[in-house]
Amino acid sequence: MTMAHSKCLACRARVWRDGPPADHLDDLCPGCGGPLEIVGDLSELVGLRSLRARPRGLAYNRPPDLSARISAQIRETIARNDAERRRRIDVERA
């Protein structure tokens, strides 16, 4: 299993992705949305917090529909938060 390790100095965070580093040159930090820097040596990650848990062993196979379910949950959460924010604004205006 090939992994690309990256870091975000703004968040003081480390992130890993499946696949070679060349596939992740334009990835953004999941914490702040800023650009990630590819790590040349793993010692660069010492002291940085992890933004993604590393799988245990090679038996890490995510069901193909998991990404779709996660995306749907995120959209539902955003819609719920937006509706709550609109409700609070309407109450304040009334």
Phi, psi and chi 1 to 4 in degrees:
 res  aa     phi    psi   chi1   chi2   chi3   chi4
   1 MET       -  124.0  177.8 -173.7  -69.2      -
   2 THR   -94.0  136.9  -55.6      -      -      -
   3 MET  -130.6  142.5  -79.8 -170.5 -108.1      -
   4 ALA  -103.9  124.8      -      -      -      -
   5 HIS  -102.8  134.8  -64.6  -87.0      -      -
   6 SER  -133.8  165.4  -55.4      -      -      -
   7 LYS  -139.1  153.9   64.3 -177.4  176.7 -179.5
   8 CYS  -123.6  111.3  176.0      -      -      -
   9 LEU   -73.3  -27.2  -66.0  179.1      -      -
  10 ALA   -64.6  -41.0      -      -      -      -
  11 CYS   -91.5  -11.4  -73.3      -      -      -
  12 ARG    55.1   50.6  -57.2 -110.8  -22.9  121.6
  13 ALA  -129.7  158.1      -      -      -      -
  14 ARG  -121.9  147.5   58.2 -171.3  164.6   95.0
  15 VAL  -139.3  142.4  179.2      -      -      -
  16 TRP  -122.6  151.6   68.5  -91.4      -      -
  17 ARG  -133.5  148.7  -56.3  -86.7 -164.1 -115.1
  18 ASP   -69.5  140.2  -67.4  -31.1      -      -
  19 GLY   103.9  175.2      -      -      -      -
  20 PRO   -73.4  153.7   22.9  -29.8      -      -
  21 PRO   -56.5  -33.6  -25.0   33.0      -      -
  22 ALA   -61.3  -25.9      -      -      -      -
  23 ASP   -77.1   -8.9  -68.4   -9.6      -      -
  24 HIS  -125.7   24.9  -56.5  -74.8      -      -
  25 LEU   -64.6  -29.8  -66.6  175.6      -      -
  26 ASP  -103.1   11.2  -64.6  -34.1      -      -
  27 ASP   -66.2  148.9  -74.8    1.1      -      -
  28 LEU  -109.2  155.5  -61.3  176.6      -      -
  29 CYS   -66.4  128.6  175.4      -      -      -
  30 PRO   -70.8  -13.9   20.3  -25.9      -      -
  31 GLY   -85.1  -49.4      -      -      -      -
  32 CYS  -119.9  -11.5   70.2      -      -      -
  33 GLY    84.5    2.7      -      -      -      -
  34 GLY   -80.7  173.6      -      -      -      -
  35 PRO   -71.0  144.0   24.2  -30.8      -      -
  36 LEU   -94.3  148.4  -71.8  172.0      -      -
  37 GLU  -105.6  130.0  -63.9  178.3   33.6      -
  38 ILE   -68.5  138.6  -61.6  -63.2      -      -
  39 VAL   -94.1  129.1  173.1      -      -      -
  40 GLY   -85.5  -33.5      -      -      -      -
  41 ASP  -134.5  133.7 -174.0   53.9      -      -
  42 LEU   -62.1  -18.4  -66.0 -179.4      -      -
  43 SER   -64.9  -19.1   64.6      -      -      -
  44 GLU   -68.4  -15.9  -63.5  176.2   48.0      -
  45 LEU   -91.0   -9.7  -58.6  175.2      -      -
  46 VAL   -62.2  128.2  173.6      -      -      -
  47 GLY    90.1   -4.5      -      -      -      -
  48 LEU   -95.3  143.3  -58.0  179.1      -      -
  49 ARG   -80.0  150.1   64.6 -171.0  172.7  103.5
  50 SER   -88.4  132.6  177.0      -      -      -
  51 LEU  -100.4   -0.3  -66.3 -178.4      -      -
  52 ARG  -150.0  127.5 -178.6  176.0  172.6 -164.4
  53 ALA   -68.5  139.4      -      -      -      -
  54 ARG   -84.0  136.1 -174.2  173.9  179.9  168.6
  55 PRO   -68.0  154.4   26.5  -33.6      -      -
  56 ARG   -93.6  116.8  -57.8  -72.7  179.9 -140.1
  57 GLY    73.9 -174.2      -      -      -      -
  58 LEU   -90.1   -3.3  -63.7  176.0      -      -
  59 ALA   -84.0   23.0      -      -      -      -
  60 TYR   -86.3   94.4  179.3   72.9      -      -
  61 ASN  -123.0  109.7  -69.2  -38.8      -      -
  62 ARG   -82.2  134.0 -174.5  172.4   36.5 -154.4
  63 PRO   -58.5  141.9  -16.5   24.0      -      -
  64 PRO   -61.5  -25.9   13.5  -21.1      -      -
  65 ASP   -88.0   -1.8   66.0  -29.0      -      -
  66 LEU   -62.6  -43.3 -178.4   59.6      -      -
  67 SER   -60.8  -39.9  -66.2      -      -      -
  68 ALA   -66.1  -40.0      -      -      -      -
  69 ARG   -66.5  -42.0  -72.8 -170.4  -39.5 -154.5
  70 ILE   -63.0  -44.5  -69.3  171.2      -      -
  71 SER   -60.0  -41.7  -64.6      -      -      -
  72 ALA   -64.2  -41.3      -      -      -      -
  73 GLN   -64.2  -40.2  -71.8  175.2  -13.2      -
  74 ILE   -64.3  -45.1  -70.0  170.4      -      -
  75 ARG   -61.0  -41.6  -76.5 -168.6  -59.8  -85.8
  76 GLU   -63.8  -41.8  -71.0  170.1   10.2      -
  77 THR   -64.3  -43.6  -59.6      -      -      -
  78 ILE   -63.1  -43.8  -69.6  170.5      -      -
  79 ALA   -63.2  -41.5      -      -      -      -
  80 ARG   -63.9  -43.8 -169.5  171.7   45.9 -109.0
  81 ASN   -65.9  -39.6  -70.9  -16.6      -      -
  82 ASP   -63.4  -42.2  -74.7  -14.8      -      -
  83 ALA   -63.6  -41.1      -      -      -      -
  84 GLU   -65.3  -41.5  176.3   62.2   21.7      -
  85 ARG   -63.2  -43.7 -173.7  177.1  -42.2  108.8
  86 ARG   -62.7  -39.2  -80.4 -167.8  -61.4  -91.5
  87 ARG   -63.4  -43.8 -175.3 -166.5   64.4   75.8
  88 ARG   -64.6  -40.9  -80.8 -176.2  -76.8  166.6
  89 ILE   -62.9  -42.9  -69.4  170.2      -      -
  90 ASP   -63.6  -38.3  -69.6  -15.7      -      -
  91 VAL   -66.4  -41.5  166.9      -      -      -
  92 GLU   -65.1  -35.6  -70.0  174.1    5.9      -
  93 ARG   -75.0  -27.1  -71.9 -177.9 -177.5  167.3
  94 ALA   -77.9      -      -      -      -      -
